[in-house]
Amino acid sequence: MLGNLGKLAADGLAYRTEKATEGAVHAVEEVVKEVVEHAKEVGEKAVADALKRAQESGDKVVKEVTEKVTHTVTDAVTHAAEGLGRLGQ
């Protein structure tokens, strides 16, 4: 009879251990899932910020180049007009 009680106790202990392990695994899975989601959000934000800065930097460069080209062309046309004006005198 004691042998059967020992077997029942061992089975009960094994069952409780299995359930506790399953619970721990589930808790770890949830934590990992949250960490991965947070990392994904942080990564997406970092990429978006980098793209925004690159766009702003590109916009600034385009503006500066456009202003320089406009200034250079304006100067060239002005000098050409002045040169033609002197030829006409």
SVG drawing of the C-alpha trace seen along z (x, -y; Angstrom):
<svg xmlns="http://www.w3.org/2000/svg" viewBox="-2 -105 34 107">
<polyline fill="none" stroke="black" stroke-width="0.4" points="0.0,0.0 2.8,-2.4 4.3,-1.7 1.1,-2.9 1.1,-6.0 4.7,-6.8 3.8,-6.3 0.8,-8.7 3.0,-11.2 5.6,-11.0 3.0,-11.3 1.5,-14.3 4.9,-15.9 5.7,-15.3 2.4,-16.8 2.9,-19.9 6.4,-20.3 5.3,-20.0 2.6,-22.6 5.0,-24.9 7.5,-24.5 4.8,-25.2 3.8,-28.3 7.4,-29.5 7.9,-28.9 4.7,-30.8 5.8,-33.7 9.2,-33.8 7.6,-33.6 5.4,-36.7 8.5,-38.6 10.4,-37.8 7.5,-38.8 7.3,-42.1 11.0,-42.7 11.0,-41.9 8.0,-44.2 9.7,-47.0 13.0,-46.5 11.0,-46.5 9.3,-49.8 12.6,-51.3 14.3,-50.1 11.5,-51.5 11.7,-54.8 15.5,-54.9 15.1,-54.2 12.4,-56.8 14.5,-59.4 17.5,-58.6 15.5,-58.9 14.0,-62.2 17.4,-63.6 18.7,-62.4 15.8,-64.0 16.3,-67.2 20.0,-67.2 19.2,-66.4 16.7,-69.2 19.3,-71.6 21.9,-70.6 19.4,-70.9 18.4,-74.4 22.0,-75.5 23.0,-74.2 19.9,-75.8 20.7,-79.1 24.3,-78.9 23.4,-77.9 20.8,-80.7 23.3,-83.2 26.0,-82.0 23.6,-82.2 22.3,-85.6 25.8,-86.9 26.7,-85.4 23.7,-87.0 24.3,-90.3 28.0,-90.3 27.0,-89.3 24.4,-92.1 26.9,-94.6 29.4,-93.4 26.9,-93.8 25.9,-97.2 29.6,-98.3 29.8,-97.0 26.8,-99.0 28.3,-102.3"/>
</svg>
